[in-house]
Amino acid sequence: MQETPFCLRVGHDLPCSMSDSNTTDFTSPSTFILLGIPGLETAHFWISIPFCAIYAIAILGNFTILFIVKREPRLHGPMYYFLCMLAVSDLVVSTSILPKMLAIFWFNSREINFSACLTQMYFIHCFSAMESGIFVAMALDRYVAICNPLRHSTILTNPMVVKIGLVVLLRGGMLALPYPFLARRWPYCTTNFIPQSYCEHIAVVKLACADIRISIYYGLFVAFCLIGLDVSFIAMSYTQILRAIFSLPTKEARLKTFETCSSHLCVILAFYLPGLFSVLTHRFGHNVPLHFHVLMANMYLLLPPMLNPIIYGVRTKEIQGRLLQLFIHKGT
């Protein structure tokens, strides 16, 4: 059943015909309505079960990483500091999305305040950009550790790690800041129904009755910064790393050195591949159902926070050993 379009003003729902001639005093909508996963409303409860499990694993796994690194002095090094930054970023991204999403699925609580929507939008984009920057920092750490091991401790000192972390934080914050400001400045006079389960930037600004090319172009610019520049830097780092690995004299040395990078490569793939798949389906999948697009967008944000601690817990011997010690100690 199609919704009747209406214009949004603070505290009022006015027909569009009444406001077309007078949009200069428009301020902002008071609320938006998140539709969850359009087309799958009857399955929302069942969809919520795996999503709730993903959130629980993400919270437990990332807090476990933080706890282990804090408690184990041997893990007080650049790679594990960057891993802690990644864990914090994952916790913020998943917590920005999942509680409201589960409220939609369980209690049909679809309304979200306009300011809360913009805040959620900022946190999602800010910490997603931070996560991409952390992967670049991790690639730098692996490059120095493998290609210049004798200078690793003098190049990546604790003050340098702090400076890199601040740069990553500031870059994420600055890149995400225009999103809510651009969304706030547009007039909204079609509908306040967002066909998403969270306040994604383009999904929100598409509701505006104005030329939103600035928002679209800025989104492309951010995508170029994150996917173009970050992935290019990571690719260049690993090109040099692989050259250094293959120059080692024995197969055992090559395998042992490559294992130190395997966890990082896995989490990079877990972060960028769902995003790339989501972008490609939006660009070329014109016949793909809307609910599939929404599910892909959700998976892009929700899978990495769950997978990252699992990958590092399984692939990193130091973390794996500390986990085993904790369980054995509790068992005895």
Salt bridges, closest charged atoms under 4 A:
ASP25 OD1 - ARG9 NH1 3.26
GLU72 OE2 - ARG74 NE 3.18
GLU72 OE1 - ARG322 NE 3.72
ASP141 OD2 - ARG142 NH2 2.89
ASP141 OD1 - HIS152 NE2 2.76
ASP211 OD2 - ARG213 NH2 2.74
ASP230 OD2 - ARG171 NH2 2.84
